[in-house]
C-alpha cells in the first residue's frame, strides 16, 4: 500500500471508532477508493490520491460535520510529516 492508501485506511479506522461500521459504507461511496479488507484497513486508490482523500474527508464531513473533518486531520497528521507540502491534500492541511 502507498502512504496515501495507508492514510486513507487510518482515516477510515478512526471514523469507525466513532461511528462504527458505517465508516466503511461511507468510504466505499467515494469514487476512486476501493475497500479491499475492512479488518486490516486495506484499501486501493485508483485515481488521483489527493482528490480521493479530499473526497473521503468531504464524505464524512457532509454526514457528520466539522468535528468529523477534524478527526480525519488528526488521524492523518503523523503520517504527513514525510510528504512534501505540495503533495498533501488540501482537506488535511
C-alpha positions in Angstrom: 0.0 0.0 0.0 1.2 3.5 -0.7 1.4 6.1 2.0 -1.8 7.7 0.7 -3.6 4.4 0.9 -2.3 4.0 4.4 -3.5 7.5 5.3 -7.0 6.7 3.9 -7.1 3.5 5.8 -6.2 5.2 9.1 -8.8 7.9 8.5 -11.5 5.2 7.9 -10.4 3.3 11.0 -10.6 6.4 13.2 -14.0 7.2 11.8 -15.0 3.6 12.5 -14.0 4.1 16.2 -16.6 6.9 16.4 -19.4 5.9 14.1 -18.9 2.1 13.7 -19.2 0.1 10.6 -21.0 3.0 8.8 -17.5 4.4 8.3 -16.7 1.7 5.8 -20.0 2.1 4.0 -19.3 5.8 3.5 -15.8 5.2 2.4 -17.0 2.7 -0.3 -19.1 5.5 -1.8 -16.0 7.6 -2.6 -15.2 7.4 -6.3 -11.6 6.1 -6.9 -11.4 4.3 -3.5 -11.9 0.6 -3.2 -12.2 -1.2 0.1 -10.3 -4.5 0.0 -10.3 -5.6 3.6 -12.2 -3.9 6.4 -10.4 -5.8 9.2 -6.9 -4.9 8.1 -7.9 -1.4 6.7 -6.6 -2.3 3.3 -7.9 -0.1 0.5 -6.8 0.8 -3.0 -6.9 4.3 -4.6 -7.5 4.0 -8.3 -7.2 7.7 -9.3 -5.6 11.0 -8.1 -4.8 10.4 -4.5 -5.2 14.0 -3.4 -8.6 14.2 -4.9 -9.7 10.8 -3.4 -8.5 11.8 0.1 -10.3 15.2 -0.2 -13.5 13.4 -1.3 -13.2 10.9 1.6 -12.9 13.7 4.1 -15.8 15.5 2.5 -17.9 12.4 2.6 -17.5 12.2 6.4 -17.9 15.9 6.9 -21.1 16.0 4.8 -22.7 13.5 7.1 -21.2 14.3 10.5 -20.0 17.9 10.3 -16.8 19.8 11.1 -15.9 17.5 14.0 -15.6 14.6 11.6 -13.2 16.7 9.4 -11.0 17.3 12.4 -10.9 13.6 13.2 -9.7 13.0 9.7 -7.0 15.6 10.0 -5.8 14.3 13.3 -5.7 10.7 12.0 -3.5 11.7 9.1 -1.3 14.2 10.9 1.5 11.9 12.0 1.7 10.2 8.6 2.0 13.5 6.6 5.4 14.5 8.1 7.4 12.9 5.3 5.3 14.2 2.5 6.1 17.4 0.6 3.6 20.1 1.4 2.5 20.3 -2.3 1.5 16.6 -2.1 -0.7 17.0 1.0 -4.4 17.1 0.1 -6.0 20.5 1.0 -8.5 18.9 3.3 -5.7 17.6 5.5 -3.6 20.7 5.8 
